[in-house]
Amino acid sequence: MSRYLVREKDVEGYSPANHHGTVNKRLVSQANVGAKHMEVVLGTLAKGGGALPHAHPGMEQACYLLEGTAEVELEGETFAMLPGDTCFFPEDVMHIFRVTSDTPVRLLVIYSPPYAENPARVRRP
């Protein structure tokens, strides 16, 4: 097995702060592959789950929707996401993510620089 290959089944899940109905798995991080400038997380959000309003100072975030549907709010704009869609959250911009499907949402989340659930890297209203 390569130290650069990550299998989802081998990654322990965690429930992130400020989210509900969410289990994340850090697929790419400093801890598992030595990544220094990015982090890739696989999120699974249950029906009705999502992220409450928050922003990430000094950090950009992108989300690629794999399964389910969701609604995103940022900078006064609200839009629906379908599988195959990607959204971008600029640094320090307040945003909200909500599951709208009857099935769970699965999405890839990319942070740069890495978030690592560091409380200093999030701002709430």
VEXDRENPA-352213 format. One line per 4 residues: number of its first residue (from 0); their letters; for each residue z negated, x negated, y negated of C-alpha. Coordinates in Angstrom, 3 decimals, always signed. Layout:
N
NUM) a) Z,X,Y | ...
# end
This chain:
125
0) msry) +0.000,+0.000,+0.000 | +0.894,-1.286,-3.452 | -1.754,-1.424,-6.161 | +0.872,+0.178,-8.427
4) lvre) +1.538,+3.226,-6.230 | -0.745,+6.200,-6.854 | -0.891,+9.198,-4.546 | -2.274,+12.421,-6.011
8) kdve) -4.319,+13.127,-2.875 | -6.191,+9.840,-3.363 | -7.257,+10.539,-6.963 | -10.578,+12.270,-7.615
12) gysp) -10.467,+15.277,-9.931 | -12.724,+15.907,-12.931 | -13.272,+18.765,-15.369 | -12.465,+17.608,-18.917
16) anhh) -14.668,+18.461,-21.901 | -13.545,+21.317,-24.180 | -11.404,+22.870,-21.396 | -12.032,+25.779,-19.047
20) gtvn) -10.552,+26.370,-15.603 | -9.161,+22.834,-15.608 | -9.185,+20.013,-13.055 | -7.546,+16.732,-14.092
24) krlv) -6.569,+13.681,-12.061 | -5.950,+10.348,-13.817 | -2.777,+9.092,-12.127 | -2.240,+6.077,-14.405
28) sqan) -5.205,+4.393,-16.082 | -6.900,+1.077,-16.721 | -9.175,+1.703,-13.737 | -6.543,+2.268,-11.064
32) vgak) -3.385,+0.346,-12.062 | -4.537,-1.703,-15.060 | -2.625,+0.290,-17.714 | -3.671,-0.803,-21.198
36) hmev) -1.531,+1.264,-23.561 | -1.046,+4.618,-21.853 | -2.696,+7.116,-19.552 | -1.018,+9.741,-17.335
40) vlgt) -3.045,+12.718,-16.167 | -2.090,+15.539,-13.805 | -3.765,+18.753,-14.932 | -4.210,+21.923,-12.902
44) lakg) -5.333,+24.896,-14.967 | -6.349,+28.205,-13.403 | -5.182,+31.602,-14.634 | -6.879,+32.151,-18.004
48) ggal) -7.678,+28.438,-18.333 | -6.882,+26.130,-21.184 | -8.037,+23.792,-23.921 | -10.051,+24.947,-26.921
52) phah) -9.011,+23.698,-30.397 | -9.175,+19.920,-30.658 | -7.318,+16.864,-31.960 | -7.103,+13.224,-30.932
56) pgme) -7.484,+10.785,-33.854 | -5.184,+7.779,-33.511 | -3.676,+9.060,-30.260 | -0.404,+10.788,-29.389
60) qacy) -0.179,+13.247,-26.493 | +2.757,+14.755,-24.613 | +2.621,+17.474,-21.944 | +5.361,+18.164,-19.375
64) lleg) +4.974,+21.554,-17.673 | +5.609,+21.395,-13.914 | +4.526,+24.911,-12.815 | +3.348,+28.143,-14.431
68) taev) +3.651,+29.225,-18.057 | +1.557,+28.422,-21.104 | +1.190,+29.043,-24.818 | +0.607,+26.249,-27.306
72) eleg) -0.613,+26.423,-30.901 | -0.386,+23.595,-33.412 | +0.147,+23.303,-37.153 | +0.535,+27.088,-37.562
76) etfa) +3.218,+27.298,-34.873 | +2.837,+29.114,-31.540 | +5.331,+28.718,-28.712 | +5.680,+29.534,-25.018
80) mlpg) +6.194,+26.807,-22.438 | +8.139,+27.195,-19.198 | +8.459,+24.749,-16.293 | +10.544,+21.786,-17.422
84) dtcf) +9.410,+22.057,-21.058 | +7.681,+19.222,-22.897 | +5.472,+19.524,-25.965 | +4.256,+16.773,-28.257
88) fped) +0.945,+16.638,-30.120 | +0.977,+14.149,-33.016 | -2.152,+12.107,-33.623 | -5.057,+13.966,-35.221
92) vmhi) -3.287,+17.378,-35.191 | -5.476,+20.275,-34.039 | -3.965,+22.054,-31.008 | -4.718,+24.742,-28.407
96) frvt) -3.282,+25.150,-24.890 | -3.554,+28.429,-22.917 | -2.354,+29.421,-19.447 | -0.290,+32.632,-19.606
100) sdtp) +0.916,+32.865,-15.998 | -0.796,+34.643,-13.111 | -0.475,+31.400,-11.169 | -2.081,+28.059,-12.001
104) vrll) -0.386,+25.692,-14.413 | +0.341,+22.127,-13.348 | +1.308,+19.672,-16.025 | +1.602,+15.974,-16.658
108) viys) -0.237,+14.775,-19.758 | +0.558,+11.405,-21.304 | -1.807,+9.804,-23.822 | -1.075,+6.727,-25.891
112) ppya) -3.311,+4.878,-26.351 | -5.411,+5.986,-23.351 | -7.936,+8.778,-23.880 | -10.205,+8.128,-20.870
116) enpa) -12.361,+11.143,-21.893 | -13.873,+9.003,-24.652 | -15.805,+11.338,-27.016 | -14.860,+9.095,-29.944
120) rvrr) -11.188,+9.912,-29.288 | -11.482,+13.683,-29.837 | -12.223,+15.852,-32.864 | -13.228,+19.513,-32.652
124) p) -13.347,+22.053,-35.522
# end
